[in-house]
Amino acid sequence: MSISKQIHRIASFLLVCFMLFTSISATTPKKKRTSRKSAKTSVSQTRKSVKISPSSGNIALVADSERDILFPKFDNISGNNKTDISDSNILLADAGSNVAWSMEAIKQRVLLQKEMQELSSVLGVSITDTDHLNLYREAADWLGTRYRRGGMSRTAVDCSGFTNIIYKNVFGQQLDRVSTTIAKNVKESITDKDDLRPGDMVFFSTFKKKHINHVGVYIGNGKFIHASIKQGVIVSSLSEGYYSKAWRKGGRN
């Protein structure tokens, strides 16, 4: 073989090697770029983190935007980054309990309003709030109880005995047994009927007597509840001719 042919073969071999090397070099970076693209795509599909932490009365939801959003406080707090149907169920269950609580509160309020309307009708006074509700309940419970001098029971009561029972059961106070003594020992005397408040005592001198011999409990709207000799426990008006003339004063402890 001539020298020129050997040189030609060697040159051809080197050319082939060079081409193979170039092909391999060009392929390798391309794979790397593909890998980076894949990684980038993977990152873009990762869910943004959401953190829920308890606060006083509420929970603060902090998203990637670093903006706080307050929601009602829940018993269950999710600590992962995945949206799970169970998390939604927890929120719905909590929302349901809040709704149930609200409905129960509304129900209680409706029942309370109904009770106040019934007491207003029974006692003949306008009851618009719960400030003296225990007084009205106790007073209504004794309506119709018959009168008996010296009585202090459900069977029969007299005026001072009835007032004693009201003050003990409603206000936790023990009064004197006789109306004259009760009137003398009140902490504050009230001369103007317009200054009376529900729960104040009202005193009278009946049968043309000069000293106080009758007592009742003021319940508002110019009316008072007391034990009368003829009708037992009833509600009367301070503006009635008989009691208007017999009025002496009011008393507050």
MOBEL-V219130 format. One record per backbone hydrogen bond with DSSP energy under -1.0 kcal/mol. NH is the residue of the N-H (numbers start at 1). CO is the residue of the C=O. E is the energy in kcal/mol with one decimal. If there is no record, write none. Layout:
# MOBEL-V219130
nh->NH co->CO e->E
nh->NH co->CO e->E
This chain:
# MOBEL-V219130
nh->6 co->2 e->-1.8
nh->7 co->3 e->-2.1
nh->8 co->4 e->-1.8
nh->9 co->5 e->-2.3
nh->10 co->6 e->-2.4
nh->11 co->7 e->-2.2
nh->12 co->8 e->-2.2
nh->13 co->9 e->-2.7
nh->14 co->10 e->-2.5
nh->15 co->11 e->-2.0
nh->16 co->12 e->-2.2
nh->17 co->13 e->-2.3
nh->18 co->14 e->-2.4
nh->19 co->15 e->-2.1
nh->20 co->16 e->-2.4
nh->21 co->17 e->-2.5
nh->22 co->18 e->-2.3
nh->23 co->19 e->-2.1
nh->24 co->20 e->-2.2
nh->25 co->21 e->-2.4
nh->26 co->22 e->-2.0
nh->27 co->23 e->-1.6
nh->28 co->24 e->-1.9
nh->29 co->25 e->-1.1
nh->31 co->27 e->-1.6
nh->32 co->28 e->-1.6
nh->33 co->29 e->-2.4
nh->34 co->30 e->-2.2
nh->35 co->31 e->-2.1
nh->36 co->32 e->-2.2
nh->37 co->33 e->-2.5
nh->38 co->34 e->-2.2
nh->39 co->35 e->-2.3
nh->40 co->36 e->-2.8
nh->41 co->37 e->-2.6
nh->42 co->38 e->-2.2
nh->43 co->39 e->-2.3
nh->44 co->40 e->-2.3
nh->45 co->41 e->-1.0
nh->46 co->43 e->-1.5
nh->51 co->62 e->-1.6
nh->53 co->60 e->-1.5
nh->55 co->58 e->-2.4
nh->59 co->71 e->-2.5
nh->60 co->53 e->-1.9
nh->61 co->69 e->-2.8
nh->62 co->51 e->-2.0
nh->66 co->63 e->-2.2
nh->69 co->61 e->-1.6
nh->71 co->59 e->-2.2
nh->73 co->57 e->-1.1
nh->88 co->84 e->-1.2
nh->89 co->85 e->-1.9
nh->90 co->86 e->-2.0
nh->91 co->87 e->-2.1
nh->92 co->88 e->-2.6
nh->93 co->89 e->-2.7
nh->94 co->90 e->-2.5
nh->95 co->91 e->-2.7
nh->96 co->92 e->-2.5
nh->97 co->93 e->-2.0
nh->98 co->94 e->-2.2
nh->99 co->95 e->-2.3
nh->100 co->96 e->-2.6
nh->101 co->97 e->-2.6
nh->102 co->98 e->-2.5
nh->103 co->99 e->-2.7
nh->104 co->100 e->-2.2
nh->105 co->101 e->-2.3
nh->106 co->102 e->-2.5
nh->107 co->103 e->-2.4
nh->108 co->104 e->-2.5
nh->109 co->105 e->-2.2
nh->110 co->106 e->-2.5
nh->111 co->107 e->-2.4
nh->112 co->108 e->-2.3
nh->113 co->109 e->-2.5
nh->114 co->110 e->-2.3
nh->115 co->111 e->-2.3
nh->116 co->112 e->-2.4
nh->117 co->113 e->-2.1
nh->118 co->114 e->-2.2
nh->119 co->115 e->-2.7
nh->120 co->116 e->-2.3
nh->121 co->117 e->-2.0
nh->122 co->118 e->-2.4
nh->123 co->119 e->-2.8
nh->124 co->120 e->-1.7
nh->133 co->130 e->-1.3
nh->136 co->132 e->-2.1
nh->137 co->133 e->-2.5
nh->138 co->134 e->-2.3
nh->139 co->135 e->-2.7
nh->140 co->136 e->-2.5
nh->141 co->137 e->-1.6
nh->142 co->139 e->-1.1
nh->144 co->233 e->-2.4
nh->145 co->142 e->-2.1
nh->148 co->157 e->-1.6
nh->151 co->148 e->-2.6
nh->153 co->156 e->-2.1
nh->157 co->146 e->-2.0
nh->158 co->151 e->-1.7
nh->162 co->158 e->-2.8
nh->163 co->159 e->-2.1
nh->164 co->160 e->-2.3
nh->165 co->161 e->-2.1
nh->166 co->162 e->-2.4
nh->167 co->163 e->-2.4
nh->168 co->164 e->-2.2
nh->169 co->165 e->-2.7
nh->170 co->166 e->-2.4
nh->173 co->167 e->-2.2
nh->182 co->178 e->-2.3
nh->183 co->179 e->-2.3
nh->184 co->180 e->-1.5
nh->185 co->181 e->-1.6
nh->188 co->252 e->-1.7
nh->190 co->250 e->-2.9
nh->195 co->192 e->-1.7
nh->196 co->193 e->-1.5
nh->199 co->218 e->-3.2
nh->200 co->197 e->-2.4
nh->201 co->251 e->-3.0
nh->202 co->216 e->-2.2
nh->203 co->249 e->-2.9
nh->204 co->214 e->-2.4
nh->205 co->246 e->-2.4
nh->209 co->206 e->-1.6
nh->213 co->204 e->-2.3
nh->214 co->204 e->-1.5
nh->216 co->202 e->-2.1
nh->217 co->225 e->-2.7
nh->218 co->200 e->-3.3
nh->219 co->223 e->-2.5
nh->223 co->220 e->-1.7
nh->224 co->236 e->-2.5
nh->225 co->217 e->-2.7
nh->226 co->234 e->-2.3
nh->228 co->232 e->-3.0
nh->232 co->228 e->-1.7
nh->233 co->145 e->-2.5
nh->234 co->226 e->-2.5
nh->236 co->224 e->-2.8
nh->238 co->222 e->-2.9
nh->240 co->237 e->-1.3
nh->244 co->240 e->-3.3
nh->245 co->241 e->-1.8
nh->246 co->242 e->-1.6
nh->247 co->243 e->-1.2
nh->248 co->203 e->-2.5
nh->249 co->203 e->-1.1
nh->250 co->190 e->-3.3
nh->251 co->201 e->-2.5
nh->252 co->188 e->-2.5
